[in-house]
Amino acid sequence: MKYKLTENKKTIRDITLYQIEALKDFSNIKKGDLGGWIEKESNLSQQGNCWVFGDARVFGSARVYGNAWVSDYAEVYGSARVFGDASVYGAAKVYDSARVYGNAWVSGRAKVSDYAEVYGSASVSGDAVVSGYAIIN
């Protein structure tokens, strides 16, 4: 196991989130480092170098895995997936059944939703909205 849920809690949208704590060193994370907030262990893989930082939140059926990072005030929720070497940060939101993967970045106040996919070396930033069945590569 690389992390555990702490007793630190916060509630958003009637959902209880738990802060995570690293149980071992990996990537640039050190044992004992506190991370961001997840609803349950299935939101963040115990494998790879994936991590949730700062005040970022992952909840619902959303999953972060591989070497993906979610940080700052970003939110990943619904059935969204963030994986590979992707990063979601700033106040960005990835939700519904959206996918962000590869080396893609979603940042600022950007929103990726519905069945949209952002992948490869794509970057979605600022106030951009990617939704529907859009594919950004």
N, C-alpha and C positions, 0 to 999 in steps of 0.2 A: 504494500500500500504506500502511495506517495503522499497522500493527504488524508485529513479527517475533517469532519464537521465539528466546529467548536460549539460552545454553549452561547456564543454571541449571536443574537437574533435581531432581525428587523422584519417588519411586515409591510408589504406593498401589495396593493390590489387584493387585499384579504389573503395573501399568500405569505407564509412564514419562510424567510430565507435565513440560512446559516452561513457564517463566515467560515472560510476554510483555513487550515493550517498545514504547512508542509511537514511531513514526517521524515523526509530525507532530502539530501541535496540532489538537485538535477538542474540542468541548463544553468540559468543564473539565479535560481531559487535555492535558498539555504534552509536547512532543517529549522523549524520554528517560525519561519516567515508566515505572516498572516496574509491571506489573499482576499479576493472579493467574496461575493455572496452567491450561493446556489440553494435551490430548494431541496434537492436530494442528490445522492451519489450518482445516480444515472445521468445527471446533467453534465458531469465532468469526468472524463475517463481517468482511470488510475494508471493507464499506460501512456507512453510517449512523454513529450515535454509540454503538453497543453497546460494552460493555467488561466485562472481568472484573477485579475489584479484590481487593486484600489476599491472603488465603489461600484464596479461593474457587477451585473446581475444576470444569472442564467436560471431560468425556471420553466415550469410547465413540462412538456415532453422534449424540450430543446436539448441538444447534445453538443458538447465541445470535445474534440478528440484529435489525435495525431499530435502535431506540434503547434496547434492553433493557440492564439492568445486573445483574450477579451479583457479590455482594460478601461481605465478612467471611469466614465459614467455610462458606458455602453450597456445595452440590454439585448439579450438573446432569449427568445421565448416562443411559445406555441410549439410547433414541431420543427423549428428551424435547426439547421446543422451548420457548424463552423468547424472545418477540419483541414488537414494538410498543414501548410505553413501559413495559413490565413490569419489576419489580424482584424479585429473589430475594436474601435476605440473612439475616444471623444464622447459625444452624446449620441452616437449612432445606435440604430435599432435594426435588428434582424429578426423577423418573426413570421408567423404563419408557417408555411412549408418551404421557406426560402433556404438556399444553400450558398455558402461562401466557402471557397476552397482553393487549393493550389497555393499560389503566392499572393492572392488577392487581398486588398485592404479596403475596409469600409470605415470611414471616419467622419468627423465633424458632426453634423446633425442629419446625416444621410439615413434614409430608410430603405431597407430591402425587404420585400414582403411577397405574399401570395406564393407562387411557384417560381419566382425569379431565381436565377443563378448568376453569381459573380465568381469568376474563376480565372485561372491562368495568372497573368501579372496585372490584371485589371485593378483599377482604383476607382472607388465611388466616394465622393467627398462633398463637403459643403452642405447645402440643403437639398441635394439630389434625392429623387425618389425613383426607385426601380421596383416595379411591381408587375402583376400579371404573370405572363409566361416569358418575360424578357430574359435574354441571355446576354451577359456582358463578359467579353473575353478580351 
